[in-house]
Each structure stands twice: as C-alpha cells, then as structure tokens.
Amino acid sequence: MILPTKHIRPERALLTIGAEILAALRGPMTVSRVWDEVRRRRGGSVEHAPIAYDWFVLALDLLFAMKAVEFEGGLLRKGTE
C-alpha cells in the first residue's frame, strides 16, 4: 500500500500520492485546498487515475507520521524537521 506492488500501480502508492501532496503544498493551506490542488493536478494527466478522498487522507496520515507535514491552526504545512 505504501510502496507499489504487483497489485498497486506506482501512481496509486501512498508514497507517490504523498509526493504529489508535498508538491502541491506551496505554503500553509487547508486540507480541502490541498485536496482540490492534488485532484486538479491528477485530472490533467492521462497516466494518473483519480484517487478517492480516503486514499488521499491515508497518504496525508503517512506524511504526518513521517513528520513531513504539520497541522496547526487548521492549516497544513511542510514539516520543519
């Protein structure tokens, strides 16, 4: 689930989606704004299938566990560590 396997394509792996979240996170943003940005970016690409919100949240949880993102005051931002 985190990494691609023979059953999970690379564009659906949580690590790939997490990288897309970090690329979309240009500054402090709300979770819904990041969700909209990731969907917009994936919508323009033929090779990326749309993702469900629960899959997006799992990728966000992974980033939070890795301290790659922080959530404070209702805003999401890249981790400082």
mmCIF file as gemmi writes it, N, C-alpha and C atoms, coordinates in Angstrom:
data_model
loop_
_atom_site.group_PDB
_atom_site.id
_atom_site.type_symbol
_atom_site.label_atom_id
_atom_site.label_alt_id
_atom_site.label_comp_id
_atom_site.label_asym_id
_atom_site.label_entity_id
_atom_site.label_seq_id
_atom_site.pdbx_PDB_ins_code
_atom_site.Cartn_x
_atom_site.Cartn_y
_atom_site.Cartn_z
_atom_site.occupancy
_atom_site.B_iso_or_equiv
_atom_site.pdbx_formal_charge
_atom_site.auth_seq_id
_atom_site.auth_asym_id
_atom_site.pdbx_PDB_model_num
ATOM 1 N N . MET Axp A 1 ? 0.818 -1.182 0 1 0 ? 1 A 1
ATOM 2 C CA . MET Axp A 1 ? 0 0 0 1 0 ? 1 A 1
ATOM 3 C C . MET Axp A 1 ? 0.869 1.255 0 1 0 ? 1 A 1
ATOM 4 N N . ILE Axp A 2 ? 1.915 1.239 0.796 1 0 ? 2 A 1
ATOM 5 C CA . ILE Axp A 2 ? 2.79 2.414 0.835 1 0 ? 2 A 1
ATOM 6 C C . ILE Axp A 2 ? 3.651 2.476 -0.418 1 0 ? 2 A 1
ATOM 7 N N . LEU Axp A 3 ? 4.208 1.332 -0.756 1 0 ? 3 A 1
ATOM 8 C CA . LEU Axp A 3 ? 5.036 1.245 -1.948 1 0 ? 3 A 1
ATOM 9 C C . LEU Axp A 3 ? 4.277 0.497 -3.034 1 0 ? 3 A 1
ATOM 10 N N . PRO Axp A 4 ? 4.644 0.696 -4.286 1 0 ? 4 A 1
ATOM 11 C CA . PRO Axp A 4 ? 3.984 -0.062 -5.352 1 0 ? 4 A 1
ATOM 12 C C . PRO Axp A 4 ? 4.272 -1.557 -5.212 1 0 ? 4 A 1
ATOM 13 N N . THR Axp A 5 ? 3.287 -2.347 -5.538 1 0 ? 5 A 1
ATOM 14 C CA . THR Axp A 5 ? 3.444 -3.797 -5.561 1 0 ? 5 A 1
ATOM 15 C C . THR Axp A 5 ? 2.878 -4.29 -6.883 1 0 ? 5 A 1
ATOM 16 N N . LYS Axp A 6 ? 2.785 -5.591 -7.025 1 0 ? 6 A 1
ATOM 17 C CA . LYS Axp A 6 ? 2.217 -6.078 -8.278 1 0 ? 6 A 1
ATOM 18 C C . LYS Axp A 6 ? 0.708 -5.821 -8.337 1 0 ? 6 A 1
ATOM 19 N N . HIS Axp A 7 ? 0.088 -5.498 -7.201 1 0 ? 7 A 1
ATOM 20 C CA . HIS Axp A 7 ? -1.345 -5.204 -7.175 1 0 ? 7 A 1
ATOM 21 C C . HIS Axp A 7 ? -1.646 -3.711 -7.055 1 0 ? 7 A 1
ATOM 22 N N . ILE Axp A 8 ? -0.649 -2.923 -6.696 1 0 ? 8 A 1
ATOM 23 C CA . ILE Axp A 8 ? -0.833 -1.471 -6.575 1 0 ? 8 A 1
ATOM 24 C C . ILE Axp A 8 ? 0.122 -0.783 -7.549 1 0 ? 8 A 1
ATOM 25 N N . ARG Axp A 9 ? -0.477 -0.075 -8.511 1 0 ? 9 A 1
ATOM 26 C CA . ARG Axp A 9 ? 0.342 0.619 -9.503 1 0 ? 9 A 1
ATOM 27 C C . ARG Axp A 9 ? 1.112 1.77 -8.842 1 0 ? 9 A 1
ATOM 28 N N . PRO Axp A 10 ? 2.242 2.146 -9.418 1 0 ? 10 A 1
ATOM 29 C CA . PRO Axp A 10 ? 3.055 3.206 -8.799 1 0 ? 10 A 1
ATOM 30 C C . PRO Axp A 10 ? 2.289 4.509 -8.577 1 0 ? 10 A 1
ATOM 31 N N . GLU Axp A 11 ? 1.405 4.885 -9.479 1 0 ? 11 A 1
ATOM 32 C CA . GLU Axp A 11 ? 0.67 6.148 -9.319 1 0 ? 11 A 1
ATOM 33 C C . GLU Axp A 11 ? -0.398 6.073 -8.23 1 0 ? 11 A 1
ATOM 34 N N . ARG Axp A 12 ? -0.696 4.86 -7.718 1 0 ? 12 A 1
ATOM 35 C CA . ARG Axp A 12 ? -1.67 4.697 -6.637 1 0 ? 12 A 1
ATOM 36 C C . ARG Axp A 12 ? -1.002 4.442 -5.28 1 0 ? 12 A 1
ATOM 37 N N . ALA Axp A 13 ? 0.298 4.251 -5.259 1 0 ? 13 A 1
ATOM 38 C CA . ALA Axp A 13 ? 1.011 4.001 -3.999 1 0 ? 13 A 1
ATOM 39 C C . ALA Axp A 13 ? 0.968 5.25 -3.127 1 0 ? 13 A 1
ATOM 40 N N . LEU Axp A 14 ? 0.849 5.051 -1.825 1 0 ? 14 A 1
ATOM 41 C CA . LEU Axp A 14 ? 0.737 6.184 -0.907 1 0 ? 14 A 1
ATOM 42 C C . LEU Axp A 14 ? 1.971 7.077 -0.959 1 0 ? 14 A 1
ATOM 43 N N . LEU Axp A 15 ? 3.12 6.492 -1.184 1 0 ? 15 A 1
ATOM 44 C CA . LEU Axp A 15 ? 4.344 7.294 -1.27 1 0 ? 15 A 1
ATOM 45 C C . LEU Axp A 15 ? 4.29 8.245 -2.472 1 0 ? 15 A 1
ATOM 46 N N . THR Axp A 16 ? 3.76 7.788 -3.584 1 0 ? 16 A 1
ATOM 47 C CA . THR Axp A 16 ? 3.62 8.63 -4.779 1 0 ? 16 A 1
ATOM 48 C C . THR Axp A 16 ? 2.609 9.739 -4.534 1 0 ? 16 A 1
ATOM 49 N N . ILE Axp A 17 ? 1.49 9.389 -3.942 1 0 ? 17 A 1
ATOM 50 C CA . ILE Axp A 17 ? 0.466 10.398 -3.656 1 0 ? 17 A 1
ATOM 51 C C . ILE Axp A 17 ? 0.993 11.396 -2.627 1 0 ? 17 A 1
ATOM 52 N N . GLY Axp A 18 ? 1.769 10.895 -1.655 1 0 ? 18 A 1
ATOM 53 C CA . GLY Axp A 18 ? 2.386 11.796 -0.676 1 0 ? 18 A 1
ATOM 54 C C . GLY Axp A 18 ? 3.32 12.795 -1.347 1 0 ? 18 A 1
ATOM 55 N N . ALA Axp A 19 ? 4.064 12.344 -2.33 1 0 ? 19 A 1
ATOM 56 C CA . ALA Axp A 19 ? 4.955 13.252 -3.063 1 0 ? 19 A 1
ATOM 57 C C . ALA Axp A 19 ? 4.144 14.308 -3.816 1 0 ? 19 A 1
ATOM 58 N N . GLU Axp A 20 ? 2.999 13.896 -4.354 1 0 ? 20 A 1
ATOM 59 C CA . GLU Axp A 20 ? 2.13 14.855 -5.041 1 0 ? 20 A 1
ATOM 60 C C . GLU Axp A 20 ? 1.557 15.872 -4.058 1 0 ? 20 A 1
ATOM 61 N N . ILE Axp A 21 ? 1.245 15.412 -2.862 1 0 ? 21 A 1
ATOM 62 C CA . ILE Axp A 21 ? 0.74 16.331 -1.833 1 0 ? 21 A 1
ATOM 63 C C . ILE Axp A 21 ? 1.819 17.35 -1.478 1 0 ? 21 A 1
ATOM 64 N N . LEU Axp A 22 ? 3.038 16.884 -1.277 1 0 ? 22 A 1
ATOM 65 C CA . LEU Axp A 22 ? 4.134 17.804 -0.942 1 0 ? 22 A 1
ATOM 66 C C . LEU Axp A 22 ? 4.395 18.792 -2.077 1 0 ? 22 A 1
ATOM 67 N N . ALA Axp A 23 ? 4.251 18.341 -3.315 1 0 ? 23 A 1
ATOM 68 C CA . ALA Axp A 23 ? 4.447 19.244 -4.461 1 0 ? 23 A 1
ATOM 69 C C . ALA Axp A 23 ? 3.339 20.292 -4.519 1 0 ? 23 A 1
ATOM 70 N N . ALA Axp A 24 ? 2.134 19.901 -4.121 1 0 ? 24 A 1
ATOM 71 C CA . ALA Axp A 24 ? 1.003 20.831 -4.163 1 0 ? 24 A 1
ATOM 72 C C . ALA Axp A 24 ? 1.02 21.802 -2.991 1 0 ? 24 A 1
ATOM 73 N N . LEU Axp A 25 ? 1.711 21.437 -1.93 1 0 ? 25 A 1
ATOM 74 C CA . LEU Axp A 25 ? 1.724 22.231 -0.692 1 0 ? 25 A 1
ATOM 75 C C . LEU Axp A 25 ? 2.78 23.328 -0.807 1 0 ? 25 A 1
ATOM 76 N N . ARG Axp A 26 ? 2.397 24.441 -1.407 1 0 ? 26 A 1
ATOM 77 C CA . ARG Axp A 26 ? 3.331 25.543 -1.65 1 0 ? 26 A 1
ATOM 78 C C . ARG Axp A 26 ? 3.509 26.432 -0.43 1 0 ? 26 A 1
ATOM 79 N N . GLY Axp A 27 ? 2.588 26.377 0.478 1 0 ? 27 A 1
ATOM 80 C CA . GLY Axp A 27 ? 2.624 27.165 1.696 1 0 ? 27 A 1
ATOM 81 C C . GLY Axp A 27 ? 1.55 26.631 2.611 1 0 ? 27 A 1
ATOM 82 N N . PRO Axp A 28 ? 1.283 27.281 3.744 1 0 ? 28 A 1
ATOM 83 C CA . PRO Axp A 28 ? 0.2 26.814 4.611 1 0 ? 28 A 1
ATOM 84 C C . PRO Axp A 28 ? -1.136 26.825 3.86 1 0 ? 28 A 1
ATOM 85 N N . MET Axp A 29 ? -1.791 25.666 3.851 1 0 ? 29 A 1
ATOM 86 C CA . MET Axp A 29 ? -3.059 25.523 3.126 1 0 ? 29 A 1
ATOM 87 C C . MET Axp A 29 ? -4.006 24.658 3.946 1 0 ? 29 A 1
ATOM 88 N N . THR Axp A 30 ? -5.296 24.827 3.727 1 0 ? 30 A 1
ATOM 89 C CA . THR Axp A 30 ? -6.276 23.947 4.364 1 0 ? 30 A 1
ATOM 90 C C . THR Axp A 30 ? -6.214 22.583 3.68 1 0 ? 30 A 1
ATOM 91 N N . VAL Axp A 31 ? -6.71 21.559 4.392 1 0 ? 31 A 1
ATOM 92 C CA . VAL Axp A 31 ? -6.707 20.209 3.824 1 0 ? 31 A 1
ATOM 93 C C . VAL Axp A 31 ? -7.56 20.169 2.556 1 0 ? 31 A 1
ATOM 94 N N . SER Axp A 32 ? -8.696 20.838 2.58 1 0 ? 32 A 1
ATOM 95 C CA . SER Axp A 32 ? -9.565 20.816 1.394 1 0 ? 32 A 1
ATOM 96 C C . SER Axp A 32 ? -8.911 21.526 0.21 1 0 ? 32 A 1
ATOM 97 N N . ARG Axp A 33 ? -8.141 22.546 0.458 1 0 ? 33 A 1
ATOM 98 C CA . ARG Axp A 33 ? -7.43 23.242 -0.634 1 0 ? 33 A 1
ATOM 99 C C . ARG Axp A 33 ? -6.359 22.332 -1.239 1 0 ? 33 A 1
ATOM 100 N N . VAL Axp A 34 ? -5.641 21.602 -0.39 1 0 ? 34 A 1
ATOM 101 C CA . VAL Axp A 34 ? -4.636 20.647 -0.891 1 0 ? 34 A 1
ATOM 102 C C . VAL Axp A 34 ? -5.325 19.543 -1.681 1 0 ? 34 A 1
ATOM 103 N N . TRP Axp A 35 ? -6.45 19.056 -1.19 1 0 ? 35 A 1
ATOM 104 C CA . TRP Axp A 35 ? -7.216 18.019 -1.887 1 0 ? 35 A 1
ATOM 105 C C . TRP Axp A 35 ? -7.632 18.51 -3.276 1 0 ? 35 A 1
ATOM 106 N N . ASP Axp A 36 ? -8.144 19.733 -3.351 1 0 ? 36 A 1
ATOM 107 C CA . ASP Axp A 36 ? -8.533 20.3 -4.647 1 0 ? 36 A 1
ATOM 108 C C . ASP Axp A 36 ? -7.33 20.42 -5.586 1 0 ? 36 A 1
ATOM 109 N N . GLU Axp A 37 ? -6.201 20.854 -5.049 1 0 ? 37 A 1
ATOM 110 C CA . GLU Axp A 37 ? -4.999 21.035 -5.866 1 0 ? 37 A 1
ATOM 111 C C . GLU Axp A 37 ? -4.489 19.695 -6.391 1 0 ? 37 A 1
ATOM 112 N N . VAL Axp A 38 ? -4.451 18.67 -5.543 1 0 ? 38 A 1
ATOM 113 C CA . VAL Axp A 38 ? -3.987 17.343 -5.978 1 0 ? 38 A 1
ATOM 114 C C . VAL Axp A 38 ? -4.931 16.782 -7.05 1 0 ? 38 A 1
ATOM 115 N N . ARG Axp A 39 ? -6.231 16.925 -6.845 1 0 ? 39 A 1
ATOM 116 C CA . ARG Axp A 39 ? -7.189 16.439 -7.85 1 0 ? 39 A 1
ATOM 117 C C . ARG Axp A 39 ? -7.028 17.185 -9.156 1 0 ? 39 A 1
ATOM 118 N N . ARG Axp A 40 ? -6.816 18.496 -9.076 1 0 ? 40 A 1
ATOM 119 C CA . ARG Axp A 40 ? -6.637 19.289 -10.298 1 0 ? 40 A 1
ATOM 120 C C . ARG Axp A 40 ? -5.397 18.814 -11.056 1 0 ? 40 A 1
ATOM 121 N N . ARG Axp A 41 ? -4.319 18.594 -10.324 1 0 ? 41 A 1
ATOM 122 C CA . ARG Axp A 41 ? -3.079 18.15 -10.974 1 0 ? 41 A 1
ATOM 123 C C . ARG Axp A 41 ? -3.22 16.758 -11.568 1 0 ? 41 A 1
ATOM 124 N N . ARG Axp A 42 ? -3.906 15.858 -10.872 1 0 ? 42 A 1
ATOM 125 C CA . ARG Axp A 42 ? -4.087 14.492 -11.38 1 0 ? 42 A 1
ATOM 126 C C . ARG Axp A 42 ? -5.086 14.452 -12.524 1 0 ? 42 A 1
ATOM 127 N N . GLY Axp A 43 ? -6.007 15.388 -12.542 1 0 ? 43 A 1
ATOM 128 C CA . GLY Axp A 43 ? -7.034 15.402 -13.589 1 0 ? 43 A 1
ATOM 129 C C . GLY Axp A 43 ? -6.478 15.685 -14.962 1 0 ? 43 A 1
ATOM 130 N N . GLY Axp A 44 ? -5.387 16.426 -15.042 1 0 ? 44 A 1
ATOM 131 C CA . GLY Axp A 44 ? -4.81 16.773 -16.325 1 0 ? 44 A 1
ATOM 132 C C . GLY Axp A 44 ? -3.89 15.72 -16.896 1 0 ? 44 A 1
ATOM 133 N N . SER Axp A 45 ? -3.586 14.689 -16.139 1 0 ? 45 A 1
ATOM 134 C CA . SER Axp A 45 ? -2.645 13.674 -16.596 1 0 ? 45 A 1
ATOM 135 C C . SER Axp A 45 ? -3.38 12.397 -16.995 1 0 ? 45 A 1
ATOM 136 N N . VAL Axp A 46 ? -3.024 11.863 -18.132 1 0 ? 46 A 1
ATOM 137 C CA . VAL Axp A 46 ? -3.654 10.638 -18.622 1 0 ? 46 A 1
ATOM 138 C C . VAL Axp A 46 ? -3.184 9.442 -17.803 1 0 ? 46 A 1
ATOM 139 N N . GLU Axp A 47 ? -1.922 9.455 -17.373 1 0 ? 47 A 1
ATOM 140 C CA . GLU Axp A 47 ? -1.356 8.297 -16.682 1 0 ? 47 A 1
ATOM 141 C C . GLU Axp A 47 ? -1.81 8.183 -15.228 1 0 ? 47 A 1
ATOM 142 N N . HIS Axp A 48 ? -2.313 9.259 -14.613 1 0 ? 48 A 1
ATOM 143 C CA . HIS Axp A 48 ? -2.753 9.213 -13.229 1 0 ? 48 A 1
ATOM 144 C C . HIS Axp A 48 ? -4.255 9.002 -13.144 1 0 ? 48 A 1
ATOM 145 N N . ALA Axp A 49 ? -4.659 7.953 -12.465 1 0 ? 49 A 1
ATOM 146 C CA . ALA Axp A 49 ? -6.077 7.7 -12.24 1 0 ? 49 A 1
ATOM 147 C C . ALA Axp A 49 ? -6.552 8.578 -11.094 1 0 ? 49 A 1
ATOM 148 N N . PRO Axp A 50 ? -7.817 8.947 -11.07 1 0 ? 50 A 1
ATOM 149 C CA . PRO Axp A 50 ? -8.329 9.723 -9.943 1 0 ? 50 A 1
ATOM 150 C C . PRO Axp A 50 ? -8.226 8.925 -8.646 1 0 ? 50 A 1
ATOM 151 N N . ILE Axp A 51 ? -8.05 9.61 -7.548 1 0 ? 51 A 1
ATOM 152 C CA . ILE Axp A 51 ? -7.966 8.937 -6.254 1 0 ? 51 A 1
ATOM 153 C C . ILE Axp A 51 ? -9.166 9.327 -5.405 1 0 ? 51 A 1
ATOM 154 N N . ALA Axp A 52 ? -9.547 8.438 -4.496 1 0 ? 52 A 1
ATOM 155 C CA . ALA Axp A 52 ? -10.643 8.724 -3.576 1 0 ? 52 A 1
ATOM 156 C C . ALA Axp A 52 ? -10.098 9.53 -2.4 1 0 ? 52 A 1
ATOM 157 N N . TYR Axp A 53 ? -11.02 10.232 -1.722 1 0 ? 53 A 1
ATOM 158 C CA . TYR Axp A 53 ? -10.609 11.075 -0.604 1 0 ? 53 A 1
ATOM 159 C C . TYR Axp A 53 ? -9.971 10.251 0.516 1 0 ? 53 A 1
ATOM 160 N N . ASP Axp A 54 ? -10.472 9.04 0.755 1 0 ? 54 A 1
ATOM 161 C CA . ASP Axp A 54 ? -9.893 8.224 1.83 1 0 ? 54 A 1
ATOM 162 C C . ASP Axp A 54 ? -8.455 7.83 1.509 1 0 ? 54 A 1
ATOM 163 N N . TRP Axp A 55 ? -8.156 7.622 0.243 1 0 ? 55 A 1
ATOM 164 C CA . TRP Axp A 55 ? -6.782 7.302 -0.166 1 0 ? 55 A 1
ATOM 165 C C . TRP Axp A 55 ? -5.889 8.52 0.036 1 0 ? 55 A 1
ATOM 166 N N . PHE Axp A 56 ? -6.412 9.7 -0.272 1 0 ? 56 A 1
ATOM 167 C CA . PHE Axp A 56 ? -5.7 10.959 -0.053 1 0 ? 56 A 1
ATOM 168 C C . PHE Axp A 56 ? -5.394 11.14 1.437 1 0 ? 56 A 1
ATOM 169 N N . VAL Axp A 57 ? -6.381 10.857 2.299 1 0 ? 57 A 1
ATOM 170 C CA . VAL Axp A 57 ? -6.189 11.012 3.74 1 0 ? 57 A 1
ATOM 171 C C . VAL Axp A 57 ? -5.157 10.008 4.256 1 0 ? 57 A 1
ATOM 172 N N . LEU Axp A 58 ? -5.151 8.793 3.715 1 0 ? 58 A 1
ATOM 173 C CA . LEU Axp A 58 ? -4.128 7.818 4.114 1 0 ? 58 A 1
ATOM 174 C C . LEU Axp A 58 ? -2.727 8.316 3.758 1 0 ? 58 A 1
ATOM 175 N N . ALA Axp A 59 ? -2.583 8.909 2.595 1 0 ? 59 A 1
ATOM 176 C CA . ALA Axp A 59 ? -1.285 9.469 2.196 1 0 ? 59 A 1
ATOM 177 C C . ALA Axp A 59 ? -0.908 10.626 3.114 1 0 ? 59 A 1
ATOM 178 N N . LEU Axp A 60 ? -1.909 11.427 3.491 1 0 ? 60 A 1
ATOM 179 C CA . LEU Axp A 60 ? -1.665 12.534 4.417 1 0 ? 60 A 1
ATOM 180 C C . LEU Axp A 60 ? -1.248 12.009 5.787 1 0 ? 60 A 1
ATOM 181 N N . ASP Axp A 61 ? -1.884 10.945 6.246 1 0 ? 61 A 1
ATOM 182 C CA . ASP Axp A 61 ? -1.505 10.314 7.518 1 0 ? 61 A 1
ATOM 183 C C . ASP Axp A 61 ? -0.064 9.81 7.466 1 0 ? 61 A 1
ATOM 184 N N . LEU Axp A 62 ? 0.313 9.224 6.347 1 0 ? 62 A 1
ATOM 185 C CA . LEU Axp A 62 ? 1.686 8.741 6.183 1 0 ? 62 A 1
ATOM 186 C C . LEU Axp A 62 ? 2.673 9.903 6.294 1 0 ? 62 A 1
ATOM 187 N N . LEU Axp A 63 ? 2.374 11.005 5.611 1 0 ? 63 A 1
ATOM 188 C CA . LEU Axp A 63 ? 3.254 12.173 5.674 1 0 ? 63 A 1
ATOM 189 C C . LEU Axp A 63 ? 3.337 12.726 7.095 1 0 ? 63 A 1
ATOM 190 N N . PHE Axp A 64 ? 2.205 12.72 7.803 1 0 ? 64 A 1
ATOM 191 C CA . PHE Axp A 64 ? 2.192 13.216 9.181 1 0 ? 64 A 1
ATOM 192 C C . PHE Axp A 64 ? 3.025 12.307 10.084 1 0 ? 64 A 1
ATOM 193 N N . ALA Axp A 65 ? 2.901 10.984 9.904 1 0 ? 65 A 1
ATOM 194 C CA . ALA Axp A 65 ? 3.684 10.035 10.708 1 0 ? 65 A 1
ATOM 195 C C . ALA Axp A 65 ? 5.183 10.189 10.427 1 0 ? 65 A 1
ATOM 196 N N . MET Axp A 66 ? 5.524 10.553 9.203 1 0 ? 66 A 1
ATOM 197 C CA . MET Axp A 66 ? 6.926 10.749 8.825 1 0 ? 66 A 1
ATOM 198 C C . MET Axp A 66 ? 7.42 12.156 9.187 1 0 ? 66 A 1
ATOM 199 N N . LYS Axp A 67 ? 6.513 12.973 9.76 1 0 ? 67 A 1
ATOM 200 C CA . LYS Axp A 67 ? 6.802 14.37 10.098 1 0 ? 67 A 1
ATOM 201 C C . LYS Axp A 67 ? 7.184 15.189 8.874 1 0 ? 67 A 1
ATOM 202 N N . ALA Axp A 68 ? 6.642 14.806 7.739 1 0 ? 68 A 1
ATOM 203 C CA . ALA Axp A 68 ? 6.871 15.574 6.515 1 0 ? 68 A 1
ATOM 204 C C . ALA Axp A 68 ? 5.891 16.729 6.404 1 0 ? 68 A 1
ATOM 205 N N . VAL Axp A 69 ? 4.763 16.637 7.141 1 0 ? 69 A 1
ATOM 206 C CA . VAL Axp A 69 ? 3.799 17.74 7.186 1 0 ? 69 A 1
ATOM 207 C C . VAL Axp A 69 ? 3.412 17.988 8.638 1 0 ? 69 A 1
ATOM 208 N N . GLU Axp A 70 ? 2.94 19.197 8.884 1 0 ? 70 A 1
ATOM 209 C CA . GLU Axp A 70 ? 2.459 19.589 10.202 1 0 ? 70 A 1
ATOM 210 C C . GLU Axp A 70 ? 1.069 20.185 10.032 1 0 ? 70 A 1
ATOM 211 N N . PHE Axp A 71 ? 0.244 20.024 11.052 1 0 ? 71 A 1
ATOM 212 C CA . PHE Axp A 71 ? -1.103 20.586 11.029 1 0 ? 71 A 1
ATOM 213 C C . PHE Axp A 71 ? -1.261 21.469 12.254 1 0 ? 71 A 1
ATOM 214 N N . GLU Axp A 72 ? -1.463 22.759 12.021 1 0 ? 72 A 1
ATOM 215 C CA . GLU Axp A 72 ? -1.576 23.694 13.135 1 0 ? 72 A 1
ATOM 216 C C . GLU Axp A 72 ? -2.509 24.835 12.748 1 0 ? 72 A 1
ATOM 217 N N . GLY Axp A 73 ? -3.42 25.133 13.619 1 0 ? 73 A 1
ATOM 218 C CA . GLY Axp A 73 ? -4.346 26.247 13.369 1 0 ? 73 A 1
ATOM 219 C C . GLY Axp A 73 ? -5.232 26.01 12.162 1 0 ? 73 A 1
ATOM 220 N N . GLY Axp A 74 ? -5.546 24.77 11.877 1 0 ? 74 A 1
ATOM 221 C CA . GLY Axp A 74 ? -6.415 24.461 10.734 1 0 ? 74 A 1
ATOM 222 C C . GLY Axp A 74 ? -5.709 24.49 9.401 1 0 ? 74 A 1
ATOM 223 N N . LEU Axp A 75 ? -4.393 24.675 9.426 1 0 ? 75 A 1
ATOM 224 C CA . LEU Axp A 75 ? -3.624 24.732 8.18 1 0 ? 75 A 1
ATOM 225 C C . LEU Axp A 75 ? -2.565 23.64 8.142 1 0 ? 75 A 1
ATOM 226 N N . LEU Axp A 76 ? -2.356 23.135 6.972 1 0 ? 76 A 1
ATOM 227 C CA . LEU Axp A 76 ? -1.362 22.104 6.721 1 0 ? 76 A 1
ATOM 228 C C . LEU Axp A 76 ? -0.127 22.763 6.118 1 0 ? 76 A 1
ATOM 229 N N . ARG Axp A 77 ? 1.047 22.379 6.585 1 0 ? 77 A 1
ATOM 230 C CA . ARG Axp A 77 ? 2.284 22.928 6.024 1 0 ? 77 A 1
ATOM 231 C C . ARG Axp A 77 ? 3.365 21.863 6.037 1 0 ? 77 A 1
ATOM 232 N N . LYS Axp A 78 ? 4.401 22.085 5.246 1 0 ? 78 A 1
ATOM 233 C CA . LYS Axp A 78 ? 5.509 21.137 5.206 1 0 ? 78 A 1
ATOM 234 C C . LYS Axp A 78 ? 6.201 21.115 6.554 1 0 ? 78 A 1
ATOM 235 N N . GLY Axp A 79 ? 6.701 19.933 6.935 1 0 ? 79 A 1
ATOM 236 C CA . GLY Axp A 79 ? 7.395 19.786 8.198 1 0 ? 79 A 1
ATOM 237 C C . GLY Axp A 79 ? 8.692 20.555 8.213 1 0 ? 79 A 1
ATOM 238 N N . THR Axp A 80 ? 9.093 20.972 9.399 1 0 ? 80 A 1
ATOM 239 C CA . THR Axp A 80 ? 10.32 21.757 9.528 1 0 ? 80 A 1
ATOM 240 C C . THR Axp A 80 ? 11.505 20.908 9.944 1 0 ? 80 A 1
ATOM 241 N N . GLU Axp A 81 ? 11.271 19.672 10.347 1 0 ? 81 A 1
ATOM 242 C CA . GLU Axp A 81 ? 12.385 18.81 10.793 1 0 ? 81 A 1
ATOM 243 C C . GLU Axp A 81 ? 12.999 18.088 9.62 1 0 ? 81 A 1
